[in-house]
Amino acid sequence: MASFFVHGRQICLLHSPQHFLLTLRHLFQTVKERAVISALYVGTGDPESAVIRDLLSACKARGRALQVDVLLDCLRGTRKDKTTEASSVNRLLPVLWSGQTRARVALFHTPLLSGPLKRVLPARINEVLGTLHVKVFIADDTAVLTGANLSTSYLTDRQDRYVVIRDASVADYLHQIVSSVSACSYQLEDNGDL
């Protein structure tokens, strides 16, 4: 098991969903080398769209100097919103289309759900067999560990835990976990296929 020595001044607790949103926006507005998003899904509302727009702006501004890794749960990430028909995949395609950025969007699918079982179970029930719940956001050497998804309720009024750690070794370690799971996941192509 990995262990890290981090000074208390390098750790910050966020106390509200609004502070979480402002922190993510600031991190992705100022990111220079790497941006990592790992969550169950990315919602389709205004707050999370603002975070994705900030990430897209960074992609355009930084070009190939910026590495972007996104890891979501495949079942939740491809589920369409009832009212807008949009999904996490729709929201993240522009990151791949930015062209100049080293970007990867991966969707983890549990190996427990395959074959006839996948075809028989209704869409929401199949998630009972396993979903990805690694929730970390990284910008350069700053990591935000949380239980929150990137969705309107978690960015406006649903309180969760948010720990900001400013340490390169912690950010590197968490990024490696995301990269390892991403390597065993479906990769989103720029045409929307997996």
ROGU-31135 format. One line per field, with one value per residue (C-alpha): residue in one letter; x negated, y negated, z negated. Coordinates in nm, 3 decimals. Last residue first. Example, Ala and Ser with C-alpha at 12.3 -4.5 7.8 and 13.67 -1.06 7.14 Angstrom:
<atoms>
res = (s; a)
c1 = (-1.367; -1.230)
c2 = (0.106; 0.450)
c3 = (-0.714; -0.780)
</atoms>
This chain:
<atoms>
res = (l; d; g; n; d; e; l; q; y; s; c; a; s; v; s; s; v; i; q; h; l; y; d; a; v; s; a; d; r; i; v; v; y; r; d; q; r; d; t; l; y; s; t; s; l; n; a; g; t; l; v; a; t; d; d; a; i; f; v; k; v; h; l; t; g; l; v; e; n; i; r; a; p; l; v; r; k; l; p; g; s; l; l; p; t; h; f; l; a; v; r; a; r; t; q; g; s; w; l; v; p; l; l; r; n; v; s; s; a; e; t; t; k; d; k; r; t; g; r; l; c; d; l; l; v; d; v; q; l; a; r; g; r; a; k; c; a; s; l; l; d; r; i; v; a; s; e; p; d; g; t; g; v; y; l; a; s; i; v; a; r; e; k; v; t; q; f; l; h; r; l; t; l; l; f; h; q; p; s; h; l; l; c; i; q; r; g; h; v; f; f; s; a; m)
c1 = (1.664; 1.821; 1.888; 1.711; 1.410; 1.363; 1.440; 1.211; 1.363; 1.185; 0.887; 0.634; 0.867; 0.838; 0.460; 0.473; 0.711; 0.484; 0.180; 0.351; 0.408; 0.038; -0.078; 0.158; 0.033; -0.330; -0.271; -0.111; 0.168; 0.442; 0.801; 1.051; 1.422; 1.685; 2.048; 2.329; 2.596; 2.700; 2.520; 2.233; 2.343; 2.700; 2.582; 2.354; 1.983; 2.014; 1.936; 1.766; 1.457; 1.081; 0.955; 0.600; 0.352; 0.023; 0.144; 0.522; 0.669; 1.028; 1.102; 1.410; 1.348; 1.701; 1.713; 2.029; 2.105; 2.372; 2.643; 2.582; 2.773; 3.093; 3.086; 3.067; 3.314; 3.155; 3.200; 2.940; 2.665; 2.740; 2.728; 2.366; 2.192; 2.221; 1.965; 1.685; 1.780; 1.761; 1.522; 1.558; 1.241; 1.203; 0.849; 0.699; 0.355; 0.473; 0.442; 0.760; 1.022; 1.252; 1.163; 1.266; 1.568; 1.684; 1.715; 2.070; 2.212; 2.040; 2.181; 2.526; 2.776; 3.138; 3.234; 3.534; 3.466; 3.088; 2.922; 2.724; 2.382; 2.180; 2.396; 2.335; 1.975; 1.863; 1.639; 1.268; 1.140; 0.772; 0.653; 0.285; 0.207; -0.112; 0.050; 0.271; 0.255; 0.511; 0.754; 0.746; 0.770; 1.083; 1.225; 1.160; 1.335; 1.627; 1.639; 1.661; 1.933; 2.128; 2.110; 2.282; 2.538; 2.681; 2.587; 2.423; 2.081; 2.079; 1.950; 1.645; 1.281; 1.166; 0.799; 0.634; 0.264; 0.001; 0.118; 0.440; 0.554; 0.917; 0.940; 0.833; 1.045; 1.357; 1.298; 1.250; 1.559; 1.771; 1.641; 1.694; 2.055; 2.100; 1.996; 1.724; 1.407; 1.131; 0.775; 0.454; 0.109; 0.089; 0.121; -0.209; -0.200; -0.406; -0.270; -0.192; -0.128; 0.000)
c2 = (-0.265; -0.474; -0.847; -0.948; -1.076; -0.729; -0.656; -0.388; -0.090; 0.000; 0.205; -0.071; -0.319; -0.125; -0.159; -0.524; -0.614; -0.438; -0.610; -0.949; -0.879; -0.804; -1.107; -1.339; -1.201; -1.240; -1.592; -1.726; -1.980; -1.772; -1.901; -1.699; -1.717; -1.516; -1.553; -1.807; -1.805; -2.162; -2.309; -2.107; -1.766; -1.827; -1.955; -1.664; -1.584; -1.310; -1.362; -1.119; -1.332; -1.343; -1.661; -1.633; -1.914; -1.850; -1.936; -1.944; -1.628; -1.530; -1.211; -0.997; -0.626; -0.483; -0.255; -0.046; 0.315; 0.580; 0.340; 0.131; 0.393; 0.278; -0.067; 0.065; 0.353; 0.698; 0.953; 0.837; 0.797; 1.139; 1.301; 1.204; 0.973; 0.808; 0.932; 0.790; 0.444; 0.177; -0.115; -0.399; -0.571; -0.921; -0.995; -1.328; -1.440; -1.782; -1.923; -1.769; -1.950; -1.679; -1.446; -1.707; -1.785; -1.423; -1.474; -1.607; -1.353; -1.069; -1.196; -1.164; -1.390; -1.290; -1.631; -1.530; -1.172; -1.210; -0.935; -0.654; -0.617; -0.737; -0.548; -0.208; -0.282; -0.417; -0.713; -0.778; -1.101; -1.159; -1.489; -1.558; -1.922; -2.025; -1.905; -2.214; -2.442; -2.708; -2.483; -2.210; -2.470; -2.613; -2.262; -2.205; -2.531; -2.428; -2.093; -2.275; -2.507; -2.205; -2.062; -2.371; -2.398; -2.048; -1.737; -1.525; -1.366; -1.006; -0.770; -0.988; -1.018; -1.345; -1.409; -1.723; -1.736; -1.988; -2.350; -2.371; -2.726; -2.716; -2.349; -2.417; -2.732; -2.554; -2.258; -2.488; -2.697; -2.381; -2.237; -2.573; -2.569; -2.212; -2.328; -2.292; -2.220; -2.067; -2.174; -1.977; -2.112; -2.315; -1.987; -1.870; -1.555; -1.242; -0.972; -0.604; -0.345; 0.000)
c3 = (2.797; 3.073; 3.043; 3.365; 3.166; 3.021; 2.657; 2.517; 2.339; 2.017; 1.902; 1.983; 1.813; 1.486; 1.498; 1.604; 1.318; 1.068; 1.221; 1.189; 0.820; 0.771; 0.970; 0.779; 0.447; 0.557; 0.692; 0.374; 0.332; 0.174; 0.187; -0.015; 0.067; -0.118; -0.013; -0.038; 0.232; 0.313; 0.614; 0.759; 0.631; 0.753; 1.090; 1.173; 1.170; 0.913; 0.548; 0.310; 0.318; 0.360; 0.527; 0.654; 0.722; 0.904; 1.257; 1.231; 1.083; 1.010; 0.822; 0.785; 0.831; 0.810; 1.113; 1.123; 1.047; 1.063; 0.946; 1.259; 1.459; 1.287; 1.450; 1.806; 1.767; 1.730; 2.009; 2.263; 2.005; 1.856; 2.199; 2.258; 2.015; 1.676; 1.426; 1.644; 1.515; 1.782; 1.738; 1.987; 2.103; 2.248; 2.363; 2.462; 2.576; 2.690; 3.042; 3.173; 2.966; 3.102; 2.815; 2.558; 2.778; 2.730; 2.354; 2.325; 2.570; 2.378; 2.050; 2.202; 2.377; 2.447; 2.301; 2.091; 1.989; 1.976; 2.178; 2.017; 2.182; 1.885; 1.637; 1.798; 1.896; 1.558; 1.618; 1.667; 1.824; 1.898; 2.045; 2.121; 2.194; 2.376; 2.699; 2.711; 2.408; 2.506; 2.693; 2.429; 2.151; 2.313; 2.336; 1.964; 1.877; 2.101; 1.916; 1.581; 1.717; 1.847; 1.495; 1.357; 1.642; 1.642; 1.843; 1.576; 1.598; 1.475; 1.205; 1.168; 1.272; 1.423; 1.487; 1.623; 1.695; 1.805; 1.770; 1.569; 1.483; 1.597; 1.496; 1.138; 1.109; 1.234; 1.004; 0.704; 0.785; 0.815; 0.486; 0.314; 0.439; 0.315; -0.031; -0.293; -0.102; -0.309; -0.231; -0.243; -0.151; -0.475; -0.666; -0.523; -0.310; -0.371; -0.147; -0.178; 0.088; 0.000)
</atoms>
